[in-house]
Amino acid sequence: MQGYVASAPSGKRDAYRDMCSTMAAIAVEYGALRTLDCWGDDVPDGDITDFRRAVNAPQDDTIVFGFVEWSSREEFEAAMPKMHADKRMPAPGSDMPIDGKHMIYGGFVPVVTMGA
């Protein structure tokens, strides 16, 4: 499972959703089991740390969160070069609604799964 937390300009929700829809379709085409991209609506500031500080979000940004589920790490690693080479992927430096400077991401292994 690959996950991320980032910030997006609050006025670019539609652009974020469009970007995520494109990227999700590509990921599923290359083997992802499912994707989930979320727009923050209850992301409080903490006393010691919080999502906003974790990504050094500008004050007028909204926190976004997402993940892509793969059947295995090997499936993910095989898909990544294909996804990066896909012409439908947003080009580096393009007008994307999120900025890599305000993003944290990583790979995770589920330890508890419940429900659908």
Disulfide bonds with the S-S distance in Angstrom:
none
